Amino acid sequence: MQLHSMRLVTIVAEQTMFEHIKDLINNMAVSGYTWRHVQGEGEHGLNTNVQIEVIASPPIAEDILNALQTDFFTHKPIIGYMADIKVIQHRKFF
């Protein structure tokens, strides 16, 4: 089995930001994403948010987080992070 290095980008944001984040991701040359409603508690209290996950090449993953930081972090409570992962079918993510 051959594994390929990719990055998993995870974004947690208010539900009202979903369409904006979806548009950003769709403009980044990724083939898809997964999203779900999540609940959490932090400095803003208990909230229902969306969590979006994208598997991408390292440069695209960094582009996504850079765009989030530039376009959204100063206006809305958003969390974004990435992790190195290994995938079997890396061609599915282009």
PAZAPA-4460 file (N, C-alpha, C; in steps of 0.05 Angstrom, whole numbers, plus 32768, in hexadecimal, padded with zeros to 4 digits):
% residues 94
    n_x    n_y    n_z   ca_x   ca_y   ca_z    c_x    c_y    c_z   seq   type   mol
   8011   7FE8   8000   8000   8000   8000   8012   8019   8000     1      M     A
   800C   802B   7FEE   801B   8044   7FEC   800B   805B   7FF8     2      Q     A
   8016   8069   800B   8009   8080   8017   8015   809A   800D     3      L     A
   8004   80AE   800B   800C   80C8   8000   8008   80DE   8015     4      H     A
   801B   80F0   8017   8019   8106   802B   8006   811B   8021     5      S     A
   7FF3   8122   8032   7FE0   8137   802D   7FDC   8147   8047     6      M     A
   7FCB   815A   8047   7FC4   8169   805F   7FA6   816A   8063     7      R     A
   7F9E   8167   807C   7F82   8169   8084   7F7E   8185   8090     8      L     A
   7F6E   8195   8083   7F67   81B0   808D   7F4C   81AE   809B     9      V     A
   7F4B   81B7   80B4   7F32   81B7   80C3   7F2B   81D4   80CA    10      T     A
   7F12   81DB   80C5   7F08   81F6   80CB   7EEF   81F4   80DB    11      I     A
   7EEE   8203   80F1   7ED6   8204   8102   7ECD   8221   8102    12      V     A
   7EB4   8226   80FB   7EAA   8242   80F8   7E8D   8243   80FE    13      A     A
   7E83   825C   8102   7E67   8260   8105   7E58   8257   80EC    14      E     A
   7E40   824D   80F0   7E30   8243   80D9   7E2C   8259   80C4    15      Q     A
   7E2B   8272   80CC   7E27   8288   80B9   7E3E   828B   80A6    16      T     A
   7E55   8280   80AD   7E6D   8282   809C   7E70   826C   8088    17      M     A
   7E5F   8257   8089   7E62   823F   8079   7E63   8246   805B    18      F     A
   7E51   8255   8051   7E50   825B   8034   7E69   8269   802B    19      E     A
   7E73   827C   803B   7E8B   828B   8034   7EA4   8278   8034    20      H     A
   7EA5   8267   8047   7EBC   8254   8049   7EBA   8240   8032    21      I     A
   7EA2   8236   802D   7E9E   8224   8017   7EA7   8230   7FFC    22      K     A
   7EA0   8249   7FF7   7EA9   8257   7FDF   7EC7   8259   7FDE    23      D     A
   7ED4   825F   7FF4   7EF1   8261   7FF5   7EFE   8246   7FEE    24      L     A
   7EF3   8231   7FFA   7EFE   8216   7FF5   7EFA   820E   7FD8    25      I     A
   7EE2   8213   7FCD   7EDD   820C   7FB1   7EEE   821B   7F9D    26      N     A
   7EF9   8231   7FA5   7F0B   8241   7F94   7F29   8239   7F97    27      N     A
   7F2E   8224   7FA7   7F4A   821C   7FAD   7F53   8203   7FA0    28      M     A
   7F46   81FA   7F8B   7F4E   81E2   7F7C   7F4E   81C9   7F8D    29      A     A
   7F3A   81C6   7F9E   7F37   81AC   7FAD   7F1E   819E   7FA1    30      V     A
   7F1E   8184   7FA4   7F08   8175   7F97   7EF0   8172   7FA9    31      S     A
   7EF2   8179   7FC3   7EDB   8176   7FD4   7EE2   817C   7FF1    32      G     A
   7ECE   8179   8002   7ED2   817E   801F   7EBC   816F   802D    33      Y     A
   7EBF   816C   8047   7EAB   8160   8059   7EA3   8175   806E    34      T     A
   7E8A   8177   8074   7E81   818A   8089   7E6C   817D   809B    35      W     A
   7E6B   8187   80B3   7E57   817E   80C6   7E51   8193   80DA    36      R     A
   7E3A   8192   80E7   7E33   81A3   80FD   7E41   8199   8116    37      H     A
   7E4D   81AA   8125   7E5B   81A3   813E   7E53   81B7   8154    38      V     A
   7E56   81AE   816C   7E51   81BF   8183   7E6B   81C1   8194    39      Q     A
   7E6F   81D8   819F   7E87   81DB   81B0   7E83   81F3   81C3    40      G     A
   7E94   81F4   81D6   7E94   820A   81E9   7EAF   8215   81EC    41      E     A
   7EB1   8230   81EA   7ECA   823E   81EC   7EC6   825A   81F6    42      G     A
   7ED7   826C   81EE   7ED5   8287   81F8   7EBB   8295   81F1    43      E     A
   7EAD   828C   81DD   7E93   8297   81D5   7E7C   8287   81E0    44      H     A
   7E81   8275   81F3   7E6C   8265   81FF   7E66   824D   81EE    45      G     A
   7E4F   8241   81F2   7E46   8229   81E4   7E3B   8231   81C9    46      L     A
   7E45   8225   81B3   7E3D   822C   8198   7E39   8213   8187    47      N     A
   7E27   8216   8173   7E24   8203   815E   7E32   820E   8146    48      T     A
   7E46   8200   813C   7E56   8209   8125   7E57   81F5   810F    49      N     A
   7E66   81FB   80FA   7E6B   81E7   80E5   7E89   81E1   80E7    50      V     A
   7E8F   81C8   80E1   7EAB   81BF   80DF   7EAE   81B5   80C2    51      Q     A
   7EC2   81BF   80B5   7EC8   81B9   8099   7EE3   81AC   8097    52      I     A
   7EE5   8196   8089   7EFF   8188   8086   7F05   8186   8068    53      E     A
   7F1E   818C   8062   7F28   818B   8046   7F42   817C   8046    54      V     A
   7F45   8169   8034   7F5F   815C   8030   7F6B   8168   8016    55      I     A
   7F83   8172   8019   7F90   8180   8003   7FAE   817C   8004    56      A     A
   7FBB   8184   7FEE   7FD8   8184   7FED   7FE2   8199   8001    57      S     A
   7FFB   8196   800B   8005   81AA   801E   8003   81C7   8014    58      P     A
   800A   81CE   7FFB   8008   81EA   7FF3   7FEB   81F4   7FF3    59      P     A
   7FD8   81E4   7FEA   7FBC   81ED   7FEA   7FB1   81EF   8006    60      I     A
   7FB9   81DD   8018   7FB0   81DE   8033   7FBA   81F9   8040    61      A     A
   7FD3   8200   803B   7FDD   8219   8045   7FCF   8231   8039    62      E     A
   7FC8   822F   801F   7FB9   8245   8012   7F9E   8248   801F    63      D     A
   7F91   8233   8025   7F76   8234   8032   7F78   8242   804D    64      I     A
   7F8B   823A   805E   7F8E   8247   8078   7F97   8264   8076    65      L     A
   7FA8   826A   8063   7FB0   8286   805F   7F98   8297   8056    66      N     A
   7F88   828D   8044   7F70   829C   803B   7F5C   829F   8053    67      A     A
   7F59   828B   8063   7F47   828D   807A   7F51   82A3   808D    68      L     A
   7F6B   82A3   8092   7F77   82B7   80A4   7F73   82D3   8099    69      Q     A
   7F78   82D6   807F   7F75   82F0   8073   7F58   82FA   8071    70      T     A
   7F46   82E8   8069   7F2B   82F0   8063   7F17   82EF   807B    71      D     A
   7F1C   82DD   808E   7F08   82D8   80A2   7F10   82DB   80BF    72      F     A
   7F29   82D6   80C6   7F31   82D5   80E2   7F2D   82EF   80F1    73      F     A
   7F2F   8305   80E3   7F2C   831F   80F1   7F0F   8326   80F6    74      T     A
   7EFC   8318   80E9   7EE0   8320   80EA   7ECF   830D   80FB    75      H     A
   7ED5   82F3   80FA   7EC4   82DF   8107   7ED5   82CB   8117    76      K     A
   7EC8   82BF   812B   7ED7   82AA   8139   7ED8   8291   8128    77      P     A
   7EF0   828A   8120   7EF5   8273   810E   7F0E   8265   8118    78      I     A
   7F0F   824B   8116   7F27   823B   811D   7F2F   822C   8104    79      I     A
   7F48   822D   80FE   7F52   821E   80E7   7F6D   8211   80EE    80      G     A
   7F70   81F8   80E6   7F89   81EA   80EB   7F8D   81D5   80D6    81      Y     A
   7FA6   81CB   80D3   7FAB   81B5   80C1   7FBD   81A1   80CE    82      M     A
   7FBC   8188   80C3   7FCC   8172   80CD   7FD6   8162   80B5    83      A     A
   7FEE   8158   80B8   7FF9   8146   80A4   7FEB   812B   80A5    84      D     A
   7FE3   8121   808E   7FD6   8107   808D   7FE1   80F7   8076    85      I     A
   7FDB   80DE   8075   7FE3   80CC   805F   7FC9   80C1   8053    86      K     A
   7FC6   80C1   8039   7FAF   80B7   802C   7FB7   80A1   8017    87      V     A
   7FA4   8090   8011   7FA9   807B   7FFE   7FA4   8085   7FE2    88      I     A
   7F8C   8090   7FDD   7F85   8099   7FC2   7F89   80B7   7FC0    89      Q     A
   7FA1   80C0   7FBD   7FA7   80DD   7FBD   7F9B   80EB   7FA5    90      H     A
   7F97   80DE   7F8F   7F8C   80EA   7F77   7F6F   80F4   7F7B    91      R     A
   7F61   80E9   7F8E   7F45   80F1   7F94   7F44   810E   7F9E    92      K     A
   7F5B   8119   7FA7   7F5B   8133   7FB4   7F65   814A   7FA2    93      F     A
   7F66   8145   7F88   7F6F   8159   7F76   7F59   8160   7F63    94      F     A
***
